[in-house]
């Protein structure tokens, strides 16, 4: 392993490329396209275009002026995300994780380099987890809550970026009921996306309980009974693709690849473990219908203000009085759905 004894921000940006970041399911499905900008505030424009007909004219008449459909422009500032790890003399004077418990040949300097490399990896992973949580919030609620923390860890300010206040759709019959018309609910969501946007939904991301509802549903059992040989209407063959994501199969008649996603995180306010997608929720949408935008990060270095354009910006500082070194990693990130109605979120059990 190469030691990360690097103190300049630009040097640390190069070091990031040598670390494997954790893969994140929702970002890869819906927000795989990335845009890095030097702007601090983003003007995000949303428009819903309907299928209007060109007017018919009588002989000799000129073309009619057609009003343009209104768009909505929202000014959003990608929130600043940052975390820090500090190393002091007391940290490098004792055994670290992975070191021989009784006799060790590792010097304090080597121990500090190993800790710094591990800290960089951990801080980058935290950033990626935050992006996944923001993507999940947008997909499941139509909003992104932003909680600003002060240096002492207290919640200093809070605001919410709102894409759509009526985002979640509740089904008429709970899917926990075996007689629920699950297929009809899925078809209605697919049809809505096609009618409103002109794009086809191709993926369904399910919470933990959805798989059980599908397998027990009477409507699905009837389809499996009558169409097994004559028509490949659907195929449910659960298979893990990663520890947190499992491909359940396909519903060919709707053009959907169906996945179950069990990813979770530790909430920074309550301290409890939460799932990115609630157990009784399903997201239906068009993959790659959004993008992740990274905004400008402003930092002070040696008395000068510097601006960086990157997915992640590390900063290394030291304090001779306290005999400590600190590694911080900053980022500004915002997931954006370029077509608002390209995603439909269903709550299947109240």
Secondary structure, 3 states (H helix, E strand, C coil): CCCCCCCCHHHHHHHHCCCCCCCCHHHHHHCCEEEECCCCCEEEEEECCCCCCCCCCCCCCCCCCCCCCCEEEEEECCEEEEEEEEEEHHHHCCCCCCCCCCCCCCCHHHHHHHHHHHHHHHHHHHHHHHHHHHHHHHHHHCEEEEEEECCCCCEEEEEEEECCCCCEEECCCCCCCCCCCHHHHHHHHHHHHHHHHCCCCCEEEECCCHHHHHHHCHHHHHHHHHHCCCCCCCEEEEEECCCCEEEEEEEHHHCEEEEEECCEEECCCCCCEEECCCCCEEEEECCCCEEEEECCEEEEECCEEEEECCCCEEEEEEECCCCEEEEEEEEEEEEEECCHHHEEEEECCC
